[in-house]
Amino acid sequence: MIEFLMHEDHDNVGVAVVDIKRGSPVNGRSLHGKNKPKLKALMEIPLGHKIALQDFKPGDTIIKYGQDIGKVVAAIKKGDHVHVHNVKTKRW
């Protein structure tokens, strides 16, 4: 079963297509490539929210849908929930 999707192989976050439970193994798929990452969810990830596909440090860039969507403002581990508490836009 696929629990999250990425649009491009170089995306570093996936988008949950189901509610993901903490501690569960999850499978992903790239829509425009061959990447099929597998990882363990470290947090609850609600449907439509992002899951980290790698570790991040503050200042790193989040890539979703092949686009830069913001910068990391708090450390994120692979499998963590990526949302407004740890990522901010670069616009302001």
Backbone as a ProteinNet text record, in pm:
[ID]
protein_1_A
[PRIMARY]
MIEFLMHEDHDNVGVAVVDIKRGSPVNGRSLHGKNKPKLKALMEIPLGHKIALQDFKPGDTIIKYGQDIGKVVAAIKKGDHVHVHNVKTKRW
[TERTIARY]
84.2	0	88.2	48.4	118.6	54.1	135.5	84.8	117.1	218	250.3	300.2	284.6	326.3	423.6	510.2	594.4	567.5	583.4	565.7	693	806.2	935.1	1029.3	1121.6	1218	1301.9	1327.7	1413.1	1335.2	1204.4	1129.6	1189.6	1198.2	1251.8	1145.2	1019.3	903.8	799.7	718.7	607	477.3	367.6	235.9	153.7	106.5	29.4	-102.7	-132.6	-259.9	-356.4	-310.9	-392.3	-341.6	-418.1	-365.7	-258.1	-141.1	-28.4	-10.2	-3	15.5	163.3	191.6	327.5	381.5	505	571.6	544.1	455.1	422.4	520.1	550.1	630.4	543	598.8	521	596.1	519.4	572.1	527.6	618.6	587.7	611	572.4	589.9	600.6	692.8	706	614.5	539.4	448.9	522.2	635.6	709.7	852.6	866.5	997.8	984.3	1093.5	1095.4	1120.6	1131	1162.1	1045.6	1075.4	974.8	1031.4	1041.6	1101.7	1015.8	1084.9	1020.6	1085.5	1005.2	1058.1	961	999.4	915.3	866.5	736.6	680.4	715.9	777.7	814.7	705.2	607.2	496.4	369.2	256.4	129.8	139.3	100.5	99.6	-43.2	-117.3	-254.7	-259.2	-366.7	-393	-367.5	-291	-262.6	-142.7	-86.9	29.7	157.9	270.3	398.7	475.6	549.4	639	781	877.6	1017	1077.9	1144.1	1210.3	1358.8	1405.6	1546.2	1553.6	1670.2	1693.8	1719.4	1673.6	1694.6	1747.8	1824.7	1869	1814.6	1805.7	1756.3	1833.4	1758.6	1816.8	1806.1	1783	1767.1	1639.8	1633.3	1520.2	1430.7	1300.1	1201.2	1158.4	1163.6	1122.2	999	888.8	761.5	708.4	657.6	609	720.4	845.8	959.2	991.9	927	944	993.5	1069.7	1113.1	990.6	948.6	829.6	863	990	1023.9	1153.5	1184.5	1307.6	1274.2	1360.1	1346.7	1386.9	1303.5	1333.8	1358.5	1334.6	1364.2	1405	1498	1548	1432.7	1445.1	1344.2	1416.2	1360.8	1417.9	1337.2	1404.2	1337	1220	1099.2	979.3	896.9	946.8	873.9	765.5	670.8	567	631.2	614	667.2	548.5	549	434.8	480.4	387.4	418.4	501.5	509.5	589.2	739	776.6	918.8	962.3	869.8	902.4	830.5	900.8	843.1	873.2	791.2	812.4	938.8	1001.5	1118.1	1076.7	947.9	900.1	912.7	896.9	900.1	1006.5
-119	0	124.6	226.5	355	449.3	502.1	594.6	741	765.2	903.4	910.4	1029.7	1054.2	1170.8	1163.7	1276	1300.5	1421.7	1448.6	1421	1453.1	1438.4	1353.6	1285	1202	1283	1410.2	1490.4	1561.8	1540.7	1594.7	1537.8	1619.8	1568.3	1556.6	1577.5	1547.6	1476.2	1394.9	1331	1381.7	1363.7	1407.1	1283.2	1277.9	1161.8	1150.8	1030.8	1006.1	929.2	900.3	840.2	898.9	885	920.8	818.4	865.8	777.8	775	655.8	636.8	640.2	697.6	700.4	558.3	538.7	410.4	313.1	348.9	254.9	266.5	153.3	158.5	213.7	301.2	362.6	353	344.5	333.3	453.7	503.4	616.2	585	680.6	665.5	803.1	814.8	936.4	926.2	1032.6	1033	1052	1122.8	1152.6	1100.8	976.4	915.7	772.8	720.6	580.6	562.4	671	665.6	603.8	504.4	439.4	425.7	538.4	533.4	457.9	397.6	330	385.1	415.7	467.1	439.5	478.5	461.6	599.2	613.2	739.8	759	871.2	901	976.2	1027.7	1105.6	1069.9	1112.7	1104.5	1203.5	1160.5	1248.2	1247.1	1356.5	1360	1356.7	1306.1	1305.5	1444	1451.1	1578	1653.4	1607.4	1673.8	1608.9	1672	1627.7	1540.5	1443.3	1358.8	1379.5	1392.1	1415.2	1287.3	1298	1184.2	1180.5	1277.7	1284.8	1369.4	1371.3	1460.4	1601.1	1702.4	1842.3	1917.8	2021.5	2114.5	2252.6	2342.5	2477.4	2541.3	2603.7	2667.5	2583.3	2452.1	2365.3	2401.8	2360.8	2389.9	2267.4	2289.6	2183.8	2188	2072.6	2059.7	1969.4	2024.5	1953.1	1987.2	1887.6	1907	1960.6	1929.7	1978	2123.8	2186.7	2330.1	2357.3	2464.1	2513.4	2573.3	2512.7	2564.7	2631.7	2633.4	2701.2	2653.5	2714.2	2679.1	2617.4	2528.3	2460.6	2557	2565.7	2653.8	2576.6	2446.4	2359.2	2224.3	2157.6	2028.7	1931.5	1856.4	1758.3	1627.1	1518.5	1386.5	1316.2	1228.4	1146	1074.4	1091.4	1030.4	1125.3	1247.5	1347.7	1416.3	1475.9	1560.2	1692.8	1735.4	1862.4	1956	2065.7	2157	2294.5	2380.9	2519.1	2532	2428.2	2435.6	2418.4	2369.2	2350	2399.2	2458.2	2513.9	2648.1	2743.3	2876	2914.4	2998.7	3048.8	3133.3	3140.1	3226.2	3366.5	3386.2	3515.5	3628	3596.5	3701.1	3673.8
0	0	0	-73.6	-79.4	22.3	115	217.2	188.3	101.2	66.3	-77.4	-136.8	-273.8	-281.4	-379.6	-418.2	-565.9	-611.7	-754	-831.3	-773.9	-841.7	-756.3	-822.3	-750.1	-651.3	-681	-592.3	-480.7	-470	-355.8	-227.4	-123.3	3.2	111.9	73	157.5	71.5	135.9	68.1	127.9	56	102.2	136.7	260.3	307.2	231.6	181.7	113.3	203.2	324.3	430.8	561.8	669.5	801.4	837.3	874.9	907.5	1058.6	1113.4	1257.1	1294.3	1409.7	1463.1	1475.9	1430.8	1443	1329.7	1239.4	1132	1015	951	829.5	716.8	633.3	525.7	393.1	287.2	151.6	70.1	-11.7	-96.3	-242.2	-324.1	-468.8	-532.4	-627.8	-706.6	-827.4	-854.6	-969.4	-1101.1	-1099.5	-1221.6	-1209.6	-1175.4	-1160.2	-1111.7	-1062.4	-1020.7	-871.9	-798.7	-656.4	-578.3	-494.6	-409.2	-267.7	-195.4	-61.8	39	134.9	248	373.5	474	599.4	712.1	831.8	950	994.2	1016.2	1063.5	1210.8	1244	1382.3	1456.2	1380.9	1437	1361.9	1416.9	1343.9	1227.2	1108.4	991.4	936.5	951.9	900.2	747.2	694.9	551.1	492.8	385.6	319.3	373.2	485.6	543.6	492.8	522.5	470.4	570.8	515	593.1	539.8	630.5	591.4	536.2	422.6	359.7	389.7	467.6	508.6	635.6	697.7	811.1	758.1	833.3	797.8	918.5	889.9	994.1	960.6	1059.6	1030.3	914.7	825.6	708.1	581.8	596.7	480	403.6	278.6	190.7	176.6	182.5	161.2	14.6	-52.1	-191.3	-196.8	-246.5	-261.9	-400.7	-471.8	-609.4	-699.4	-665.7	-744.1	-721.9	-622.5	-597.6	-455.7	-441.1	-310.3	-240.9	-128.1	-58.8	74.4	113.1	236.9	298.5	414.7	485.1	620.6	660.9	789.4	900.7	1006.2	1119.3	1248.7	1247.4	1361.9	1304.9	1370.6	1321.4	1295.2	1185.7	1144.9	1116.8	1167.1	1140.3	1031.9	959.3	859.1	925.2	869.7	926.7	1011.9	1035.8	1114.1	1031.3	1102.3	1043.3	1004.6	881.2	831.8	813.9	891.6	888.2	938.9	972.9	1010.2	1138.1	1218.5	1340.7	1313.9	1194.7	1166.6	1028.2	950.7	819	802.4	747	718.8	573.9	517.8	382.9	378.8	262.4	244.1	199.6	177.6	127	229.8	357	459.9	561
[MASK]
++++++++++++++++++++++++++++++++++++++++++++++++++++++++++++++++++++++++++++++++++++++++++++

